[in-house]
Amino acid sequence: MADRCIGTNKSGKPCSAKPLPGSDRCPWHDPAWADRRKAWSVRGGRNKSNAARAKKQLPAGVLSTDELRGVLGITIARVLRGDVEPGVGSSVASLARAYVSVTEAGAVETLTAQVEELRSLIGTRGSA
């Protein structure tokens, strides 16, 4: 049993990975592992998508006002340093405006429902 895989890498040099138990090849060169390598590639590609990367950057769940302010502050700093394209900064700002609008609309709906409930209670007491 070899202590190194008998396969070769893209440049033609010997593979330096350890072989699988009972095999003379590593997982990257063993033909029996072809389906697993394909699954790894698909999963890896999915995790590198823009959506996956963006999801990793955001905290889980709904952002508080302070968290949203923090995301905007970090984005502004990164745009100014040149780490982030200005277009990305504009997109983040636009999404933040939409997020605030939706949040405000939800708060208005909640308050409206509470006012209607109070009116109903006042009306019930007034007729008793």
C-alpha positions in Angstrom: 0.0 0.0 0.0 1.5 3.4 -1.0 1.7 6.2 1.5 0.8 8.7 -1.3 -1.8 8.6 -4.0 -0.6 7.2 -7.4 -2.6 9.9 -9.3 -1.2 13.1 -10.8 -2.4 16.7 -10.5 -3.2 19.1 -13.3 0.4 20.0 -13.8 1.4 16.3 -14.2 3.1 16.1 -10.8 2.4 13.2 -8.5 -0.5 13.7 -6.1 0.6 14.4 -2.6 -2.7 13.3 -0.9 -2.9 10.1 1.2 -4.8 7.2 -0.4 -8.1 5.9 0.9 -7.9 2.9 3.2 -7.6 -0.2 1.0 -6.9 1.8 -2.1 -3.8 3.3 -3.8 -5.7 6.5 -4.7 -7.1 9.5 -2.8 -10.8 10.6 -3.0 -9.9 13.0 -5.9 -8.4 10.2 -8.0 -10.3 7.1 -7.1 -12.8 6.3 -9.9 -15.2 4.8 -7.3 -15.6 8.3 -5.8 -16.6 10.1 -9.0 -20.3 10.6 -7.9 -19.1 12.0 -4.5 -16.7 14.4 -6.2 -19.6 15.6 -8.5 -21.8 16.2 -5.4 -18.9 18.1 -3.7 -18.5 20.3 -6.8 -22.3 21.1 -7.0 -22.4 21.9 -3.3 -19.3 24.0 -3.5 -20.6 25.9 -6.5 -23.9 26.6 -4.7 -22.1 27.9 -1.6 -20.1 30.3 -3.8 -23.1 31.9 -5.4 -23.8 35.6 -4.8 -26.9 34.7 -2.9 -25.1 32.3 -0.6 -22.3 34.8 0.0 -24.8 37.6 0.7 -26.7 35.4 3.1 -23.5 34.6 5.1 -22.9 38.4 5.5 -26.2 39.1 7.1 -27.3 38.2 10.6 -30.1 35.7 10.9 -33.6 36.9 11.1 -34.9 40.5 10.9 -32.4 43.3 11.3 -32.9 45.8 14.0 -32.5 49.5 13.2 -29.1 49.5 14.8 -28.0 46.4 12.8 -29.2 48.0 9.6 -27.3 51.2 10.5 -24.2 49.0 11.1 -24.6 47.3 7.7 -24.9 50.6 6.0 -21.9 52.1 7.9 -19.7 49.1 7.1 -20.7 49.2 3.4 -20.0 53.0 3.2 -16.6 52.4 4.7 -15.8 49.6 2.3 -16.9 51.6 -0.7 -14.7 54.5 0.4 -11.7 52.2 0.9 -12.3 50.7 -2.5 -13.1 47.2 -1.2 -16.7 47.3 -2.6 -17.8 48.7 -5.9 -19.9 51.9 -5.6 -22.8 50.1 -7.4 -22.9 47.5 -4.6 -23.1 50.4 -2.1 -25.9 52.0 -4.0 -27.8 48.6 -4.1 -27.3 48.2 -0.3 -28.6 51.8 0.2 -31.6 51.1 -2.0 -32.4 47.8 -0.2 -32.1 49.6 3.1 -34.6 52.2 2.1 -37.0 49.4 1.0 -36.5 47.6 4.2 -37.3 50.7 6.3 -40.4 51.4 4.2 -41.7 47.8 4.7 -40.9 48.0 8.4 -42.7 51.3 8.8 -45.7 50.0 6.8 -45.9 47.0 9.2 -45.7 49.3 12.2 -48.6 51.4 10.8 -50.7 48.3 10.2 -50.1 47.1 13.7 -51.0 50.5 15.2 -54.1 50.7 13.0 -55.3 47.3 14.2 -54.7 48.4 17.8 -56.7 51.6 17.3 -59.6 49.7 15.8 -59.5 47.3 18.7 -59.6 50.2 21.2 -62.5 51.8 19.3 -64.4 48.5 19.4 -63.8 48.3 23.2 -64.9 51.9 23.7 -68.0 51.3 21.6 -68.9 48.1 23.6 -68.6 49.9 26.9 -70.5 53.0 25.7 -73.5 50.9 24.8 -73.6 48.9 28.1 
